[in-house]
Amino acid sequence: IVNTFLNDFLSEDCGMTVRAATATILFFGIGNFFGIIIGGIGGDWLYKKDPRFPLLLSGSMAILGCFPLWILVNTTEVVDDEIPLFMMIRIGFIAILAGVGSGVTGPIVKSTLQNTTRPNARGQAFALLNTFDDFGRGLGPVFVAMLIINLGGRQTAFNVGIGGWILCGIFNLCMFFTVKEDETYSAIQTSGSVSDGSV
């Protein structure tokens, strides 16, 4: 939604200039950058406390990230060509919050996958992760375009599409209950493979 549709939506449907809409996407990217840093540093700090805690961070941030993006999609309306400074600051702040929410999950998911996979299977695991990630990026716009046609407008379709972040967050939170056992099982399998010389 963000990469493919949001710029055009803000300029065509919400009345923003192309320059202001592009600046909003830039603010989202800045928030995403900080979200990745928070996910990496915060996830590492939480992991040292308990291997399950990073998943609470990633899951909750994915869910919380929906709300600023919903606000951005549903409340942004510019009447004049020139956006007042206070409105642009507000829009930029909301976009940054949405970006932070979207950025936290990535580093934590990748580190969790590495910690729960045997060394000789990590290449396959990350290949599958990247395949499905790219698959989602490619089919995501098609799915949203179908929603736009079937739901009668971009705003409604975006609201439904953003709700997918909630599913992402729920799945991350569910891993809280299994990740410790998965890591233990992976460690046992790895030590057994080392002892018989298969790794």
Phi and psi in degrees as GROMACS dihedral restraints (atoms count N, CA, C in turn):
[ dihedral_restraints ]
;  ai    aj    ak    al  type     phi  dphi    fc
    3     4     5     6     1   -66.5    20    10
    4     5     6     7     1   -52.7    20    10
    6     7     8     9     1   -69.7    20    10
    7     8     9    10     1   -36.1    20    10
    9    10    11    12     1   -93.5    20    10
   10    11    12    13     1   -43.8    20    10
   12    13    14    15     1  -111.6    20    10
   13    14    15    16     1   -26.7    20    10
   15    16    17    18     1   -64.5    20    10
   16    17    18    19     1   -41.4    20    10
   18    19    20    21     1   -58.4    20    10
   19    20    21    22     1   -49.8    20    10
   21    22    23    24     1   -66.3    20    10
   22    23    24    25     1   -38.1    20    10
   24    25    26    27     1   -61.8    20    10
   25    26    27    28     1   -45.7    20    10
   27    28    29    30     1   -65.4    20    10
   28    29    30    31     1   -35.9    20    10
   30    31    32    33     1   -82.4    20    10
   31    32    33    34     1   -38.7    20    10
   33    34    35    36     1   -88.6    20    10
   34    35    36    37     1   -40.8    20    10
   36    37    38    39     1   -95.3    20    10
   37    38    39    40     1   -29.9    20    10
   39    40    41    42     1  -102.3    20    10
   40    41    42    43     1    -5.3    20    10
   42    43    44    45     1    85.1    20    10
   43    44    45    46     1     6.5    20    10
   45    46    47    48     1   -75.2    20    10
   46    47    48    49     1   152.7    20    10
   48    49    50    51     1   -70.3    20    10
   49    50    51    52     1   158.9    20    10
   51    52    53    54     1   -60.2    20    10
   52    53    54    55     1   -38.2    20    10
   54    55    56    57     1   -63.8    20    10
   55    56    57    58     1   -43.0    20    10
   57    58    59    60     1   -69.3    20    10
   58    59    60    61     1   -38.5    20    10
   60    61    62    63     1   -64.3    20    10
   61    62    63    64     1   -40.9    20    10
   63    64    65    66     1   -66.1    20    10
   64    65    66    67     1   -38.0    20    10
   66    67    68    69     1   -63.0    20    10
   67    68    69    70     1   -35.9    20    10
   69    70    71    72     1   -63.6    20    10
   70    71    72    73     1   -41.6    20    10
   72    73    74    75     1   -64.8    20    10
   73    74    75    76     1   -36.2    20    10
   75    76    77    78     1   -62.2    20    10
   76    77    78    79     1   -44.1    20    10
   78    79    80    81     1   -61.3    20    10
   79    80    81    82     1   -40.1    20    10
   81    82    83    84     1   -60.6    20    10
   82    83    84    85     1   -43.3    20    10
   84    85    86    87     1   -63.1    20    10
   85    86    87    88     1   -38.0    20    10
   87    88    89    90     1   -62.9    20    10
   88    89    90    91     1   -45.0    20    10
   90    91    92    93     1   -61.2    20    10
   91    92    93    94     1   -39.7    20    10
   93    94    95    96     1   -61.9    20    10
   94    95    96    97     1   -40.4    20    10
   96    97    98    99     1   -58.5    20    10
   97    98    99   100     1   -47.8    20    10
   99   100   101   102     1   -69.0    20    10
  100   101   102   103     1   -32.8    20    10
  102   103   104   105     1   -62.7    20    10
  103   104   105   106     1   -40.1    20    10
  105   106   107   108     1   -63.9    20    10
  106   107   108   109     1   -41.8    20    10
  108   109   110   111     1   -63.8    20    10
  109   110   111   112     1   -44.2    20    10
  111   112   113   114     1   -62.0    20    10
  112   113   114   115     1   -42.1    20    10
  114   115   116   117     1   -62.4    20    10
  115   116   117   118     1   -41.5    20    10
  117   118   119   120     1   -70.1    20    10
  118   119   120   121     1   -54.4    20    10
  120   121   122   123     1   -70.7    20    10
  121   122   123   124     1   -47.7    20    10
  123   124   125   126     1   -64.8    20    10
  124   125   126   127     1   -39.8    20    10
  126   127   128   129     1   -63.3    20    10
  127   128   129   130     1   -41.0    20    10
  129   130   131   132     1   -64.7    20    10
  130   131   132   133     1   -43.7    20    10
  132   133   134   135     1   -63.1    20    10
  133   134   135   136     1   -44.2    20    10
  135   136   137   138     1   -67.9    20    10
  136   137   138   139     1   -35.1    20    10
  138   139   140   141     1   -62.0    20    10
  139   140   141   142     1   -36.4    20    10
  141   142   143   144     1   -66.8    20    10
  142   143   144   145     1   -26.5    20    10
  144   145   146   147     1   -77.0    20    10
  145   146   147   148     1   -47.9    20    10
  147   148   149   150     1  -165.1    20    10
  148   149   150   151     1   131.5    20    10
  150   151   152   153     1   -59.5    20    10
  151   152   153   154     1   -17.9    20    10
  153   154   155   156     1   -84.3    20    10
  154   155   156   157     1   -23.7    20    10
  156   157   158   159     1   -64.3    20    10
  157   158   159   160     1   -37.0    20    10
  159   160   161   162     1   -57.8    20    10
  160   161   162   163     1   -31.0    20    10
  162   163   164   165     1   -70.9    20    10
  163   164   165   166     1   -28.0    20    10
  165   166   167   168     1   -66.2    20    10
  166   167   168   169     1   -38.7    20    10
  168   169   170   171     1   -66.2    20    10
  169   170   171   172     1   -49.4    20    10
  171   172   173   174     1   -66.0    20    10
  172   173   174   175     1   -41.9    20    10
  174   175   176   177     1   -65.9    20    10
  175   176   177   178     1   -45.8    20    10
  177   178   179   180     1   -68.3    20    10
  178   179   180   181     1   -37.1    20    10
  180   181   182   183     1   -69.6    20    10
  181   182   183   184     1   -35.7    20    10
  183   184   185   186     1   -62.7    20    10
  184   185   186   187     1   -41.0    20    10
  186   187   188   189     1   -70.6    20    10
  187   188   189   190     1   -45.7    20    10
  189   190   191   192     1   -64.4    20    10
  190   191   192   193     1   -30.0    20    10
  192   193   194   195     1   -64.8    20    10
  193   194   195   196     1   -21.0    20    10
  195   196   197   198     1   -62.0    20    10
  196   197   198   199     1   -39.7    20    10
  198   199   200   201     1   -66.9    20    10
  199   200   201   202     1   -46.7    20    10
  201   202   203   204     1   -64.4    20    10
  202   203   204   205     1   -33.2    20    10
  204   205   206   207     1   -70.2    20    10
  205   206   207   208     1   -37.0    20    10
  207   208   209   210     1   -62.3    20    10
  208   209   210   211     1   -42.4    20    10
  210   211   212   213     1   -61.2    20    10
  211   212   213   214     1   -43.4    20    10
  213   214   215   216     1   -61.7    20    10
  214   215   216   217     1   -43.3    20    10
  216   217   218   219     1   -72.6    20    10
  217   218   219   220     1   -35.1    20    10
  219   220   221   222     1   -98.3    20    10
  220   221   222   223     1   -17.5    20    10
  222   223   224   225     1  -116.6    20    10
  223   224   225   226     1    -5.9    20    10
  225   226   227   228     1   -80.7    20    10
  226   227   228   229     1   115.6    20    10
  228   229   230   231     1  -149.2    20    10
  229   230   231   232     1   117.7    20    10
  231   232   233   234     1  -109.9    20    10
  232   233   234   235     1   126.0    20    10
  234   235   236   237     1   -88.5    20    10
  235   236   237   238     1   -47.3    20    10
  237   238   239   240     1   -91.7    20    10
  238   239   240   241     1   163.5    20    10
  240   241   242   243     1   -64.4    20    10
  241   242   243   244     1   -38.2    20    10
  243   244   245   246     1   -92.7    20    10
  244   245   246   247     1   125.8    20    10
  246   247   248   249     1   -85.1    20    10
  247   248   249   250     1   128.8    20    10
  249   250   251   252     1   -58.7    20    10
  250   251   252   253     1   147.8    20    10
  252   253   254   255     1   -58.3    20    10
  253   254   255   256     1   -43.3    20    10
  255   256   257   258     1   -62.7    20    10
  256   257   258   259     1   -35.1    20    10
  258   259   260   261     1   -69.8    20    10
  259   260   261   262     1   -40.0    20    10
  261   262   263   264     1   -66.3    20    10
  262   263   264   265     1   -37.2    20    10
  264   265   266   267     1   -64.1    20    10
  265   266   267   268     1   -43.8    20    10
  267   268   269   270     1   -61.3    20    10
  268   269   270   271     1   -47.8    20    10
  270   271   272   273     1   -62.6    20    10
  271   272   273   274     1   -42.5    20    10
  273   274   275   276     1   -63.4    20    10
  274   275   276   277     1   -40.7    20    10
  276   277   278   279     1   -64.4    20    10
  277   278   279   280     1   -43.1    20    10
  279   280   281   282     1   -63.7    20    10
  280   281   282   283     1   -41.9    20    10
  282   283   284   285     1   -63.4    20    10
  283   284   285   286     1   -39.6    20    10
  285   286   287   288     1   -63.3    20    10
  286   287   288   289     1   -43.7    20    10
  288   289   290   291     1   -60.9    20    10
  289   290   291   292     1   -42.4    20    10
  291   292   293   294     1   -63.1    20    10
  292   293   294   295     1   -40.4    20    10
  294   295   296   297     1   -65.0    20    10
  295   296   297   298     1   -40.4    20    10
  297   298   299   300     1   -60.0    20    10
  298   299   300   301     1   -45.0    20    10
  300   301   302   303     1   -60.7    20    10
  301   302   303   304     1   -36.2    20    10
  303   304   305   306     1   -79.2    20    10
  304   305   306   307     1   -21.2    20    10
  306   307   308   309     1   -88.8    20    10
  307   308   309   310     1   -22.2    20    10
  309   310   311   312     1   -67.0    20    10
  310   311   312   313     1   -37.1    20    10
  312   313   314   315     1   -64.8    20    10
  313   314   315   316     1   -40.7    20    10
  315   316   317   318     1   -51.9    20    10
  316   317   318   319     1   -57.8    20    10
  318   319   320   321     1   -61.4    20    10
  319   320   321   322     1   -35.4    20    10
  321   322   323   324     1   -71.2    20    10
  322   323   324   325     1   -40.8    20    10
  324   325   326   327     1   -63.0    20    10
  325   326   327   328     1   -43.1    20    10
  327   328   329   330     1   -66.6    20    10
  328   329   330   331     1   -41.4    20    10
  330   331   332   333     1   -69.2    20    10
  331   332   333   334     1   -35.7    20    10
  333   334   335   336     1   -64.0    20    10
  334   335   336   337     1   -42.9    20    10
  336   337   338   339     1   -61.8    20    10
  337   338   339   340     1   -41.9    20    10
  339   340   341   342     1   -65.2    20    10
  340   341   342   343     1   -40.2    20    10
  342   343   344   345     1   -73.6    20    10
  343   344   345   346     1   -18.4    20    10
  345   346   347   348     1  -109.5    20    10
  346   347   348   349     1    13.3    20    10
  348   349   350   351     1  -124.1    20    10
  349   350   351   352     1   138.1    20    10
  351   352   353   354     1   -63.6    20    10
  352   353   354   355     1   146.7    20    10
  354   355   356   357     1   -54.6    20    10
  355   356   357   358     1   -38.3    20    10
  357   358   359   360     1   -78.2    20    10
  358   359   360   361     1    -2.5    20    10
  360   361   362   363     1  -115.6    20    10
  361   362   363   364     1    -0.9    20    10
  363   364   365   366     1   -66.5    20    10
  364   365   366   367     1   -35.9    20    10
  366   367   368   369     1   -59.3    20    10
  367   368   369   370     1   -46.2    20    10
  369   370   371   372     1   -65.2    20    10
  370   371   372   373     1   -41.3    20    10
  372   373   374   375     1   -62.8    20    10
  373   374   375   376     1   -45.6    20    10
  375   376   377   378     1   -73.2    20    10
  376   377   378   379     1   -29.0    20    10
  378   379   380   381     1   -63.8    20    10
  379   380   381   382     1   -42.4    20    10
  381   382   383   384     1   -65.1    20    10
  382   383   384   385     1   -42.5    20    10
  384   385   386   387     1   -58.3    20    10
  385   386   387   388     1   -48.4    20    10
  387   388   389   390     1   -67.6    20    10
  388   389   390   391     1   -34.9    20    10
  390   391   392   393     1   -62.8    20    10
  391   392   393   394     1   -48.7    20    10
  393   394   395   396     1   -69.6    20    10
  394   395   396   397     1   -32.2    20    10
  396   397   398   399     1   -63.5    20    10
  397   398   399   400     1   -48.2    20    10
  399   400   401   402     1   -66.9    20    10
  400   401   402   403     1   -36.2    20    10
  402   403   404   405     1   -60.4    20    10
  403   404   405   406     1   -43.2    20    10
  405   406   407   408     1   -66.5    20    10
  406   407   408   409     1   -38.1    20    10
  408   409   410   411     1   -66.9    20    10
  409   410   411   412     1   -34.1    20    10
  411   412   413   414     1   -77.4    20    10
  412   413   414   415     1   -43.9    20    10
  414   415   416   417     1   -86.5    20    10
  415   416   417   418     1   -18.4    20    10
  417   418   419   420     1   -54.2    20    10
  418   419   420   421     1   -51.5    20    10
  420   421   422   423     1   -60.5    20    10
  421   422   423   424     1   -35.6    20    10
  423   424   425   426     1   -64.4    20    10
  424   425   426   427     1   -43.5    20    10
  426   427   428   429     1   -62.2    20    10
  427   428   429   430     1   -44.4    20    10
  429   430   431   432     1   -66.1    20    10
  430   431   432   433     1   -38.9    20    10
  432   433   434   435     1   -61.2    20    10
  433   434   435   436     1   -39.4    20    10
  435   436   437   438     1   -65.0    20    10
  436   437   438   439     1   -39.4    20    10
  438   439   440   441     1   -62.9    20    10
  439   440   441   442     1   -40.5    20    10
  441   442   443   444     1   -60.0    20    10
  442   443   444   445     1   -44.2    20    10
  444   445   446   447     1   -66.7    20    10
  445   446   447   448     1   -45.1    20    10
  447   448   449   450     1   -79.9    20    10
  448   449   450   451     1   -26.1    20    10
  450   451   452   453     1  -100.0    20    10
  451   452   453   454     1    -3.4    20    10
  453   454   455   456     1    82.0    20    10
  454   455   456   457     1    20.4    20    10
  456   457   458   459     1   166.5    20    10
  457   458   459   460     1   158.9    20    10
  459   460   461   462     1   -72.3    20    10
  460   461   462   463     1   -38.6    20    10
  462   463   464   465     1   -61.4    20    10
  463   464   465   466     1   -46.9    20    10
  465   466   467   468     1   -64.0    20    10
  466   467   468   469     1   -42.3    20    10
  468   469   470   471     1   -62.7    20    10
  469   470   471   472     1   -40.5    20    10
  471   472   473   474     1   -65.6    20    10
  472   473   474   475     1   -39.2    20    10
  474   475   476   477     1   -60.3    20    10
  475   476   477   478     1   -42.1    20    10
  477   478   479   480     1   -67.6    20    10
  478   479   480   481     1   -44.3    20    10
  480   481   482   483     1   -62.7    20    10
  481   482   483   484     1   -41.0    20    10
  483   484   485   486     1   -63.1    20    10
  484   485   486   487     1   -31.4    20    10
  486   487   488   489     1   -59.6    20    10
  487   488   489   490     1   -20.5    20    10
  489   490   491   492     1   -60.6    20    10
  490   491   492   493     1   -26.3    20    10
  492   493   494   495     1   -63.1    20    10
  493   494   495   496     1   -31.5    20    10
  495   496   497   498     1   -64.9    20    10
  496   497   498   499     1   -42.2    20    10
  498   499   500   501     1   -60.6    20    10
  499   500   501   502     1   -43.0    20    10
  501   502   503   504     1   -57.2    20    10
  502   503   504   505     1   -47.1    20    10
  504   505   506   507     1   -63.2    20    10
  505   506   507   508     1   -40.9    20    10
  507   508   509   510     1   -64.1    20    10
  508   509   510   511     1   -42.9    20    10
  510   511   512   513     1   -64.0    20    10
  511   512   513   514     1   -37.5    20    10
  513   514   515   516     1   -64.7    20    10
  514   515   516   517     1   -42.9    20    10
  516   517   518   519     1   -65.5    20    10
  517   518   519   520     1   -34.7    20    10
  519   520   521   522     1   -64.9    20    10
  520   521   522   523     1   -30.9    20    10
  522   523   524   525     1   -66.1    20    10
  523   524   525   526     1   -18.3    20    10
  525   526   527   528     1   -52.3    20    10
  526   527   528   529     1   -35.1    20    10
  528   529   530   531     1   -83.5    20    10
  529   530   531   532     1   -11.5    20    10
  531   532   533   534     1  -122.6    20    10
  532   533   534   535     1   -17.1    20    10
  534   535   536   537     1   -64.7    20    10
  535   536   537   538     1   -35.0    20    10
  537   538   539   540     1   -65.0    20    10
  538   539   540   541     1   -46.0    20    10
  540   541   542   543     1   -65.3    20    10
  541   542   543   544     1   -37.7    20    10
  543   544   545   546     1   -63.4    20    10
  544   545   546   547     1   -42.4    20    10
  546   547   548   549     1   -65.0    20    10
  547   548   549   550     1   -42.6    20    10
  549   550   551   552     1   -62.4    20    10
  550   551   552   553     1   -44.5    20    10
  552   553   554   555     1   -62.6    20    10
  553   554   555   556     1   -43.2    20    10
  555   556   557   558     1   -62.8    20    10
  556   557   558   559     1   -40.9    20    10
  558   559   560   561     1   -65.0    20    10
  559   560   561   562     1   -40.7    20    10
  561   562   563   564     1   -64.8    20    10
  562   563   564   565     1   -44.1    20    10
  564   565   566   567     1   -63.1    20    10
  565   566   567   568     1   -39.5    20    10
  567   568   569   570     1   -67.4    20    10
  568   569   570   571     1   -44.6    20    10
  570   571   572   573     1   -64.4    20    10
  571   572   573   574     1   -36.8    20    10
  573   574   575   576     1   -67.5    20    10
  574   575   576   577     1   -37.3    20    10
  576   577   578   579     1   -69.7    20    10
  577   578   579   580     1   -34.9    20    10
  579   580   581   582     1   -67.4    20    10
  580   581   582   583     1   -41.8    20    10
  582   583   584   585     1   -67.5    20    10
  583   584   585   586     1   -31.9    20    10
  585   586   587   588     1   -96.8    20    10
  586   587   588   589     1     4.6    20    10
  588   589   590   591     1    81.7    20    10
  589   590   591   592     1    15.9    20    10
  591   592   593   594     1   -89.8    20    10
  592   593   594   595     1    -7.5    20    10
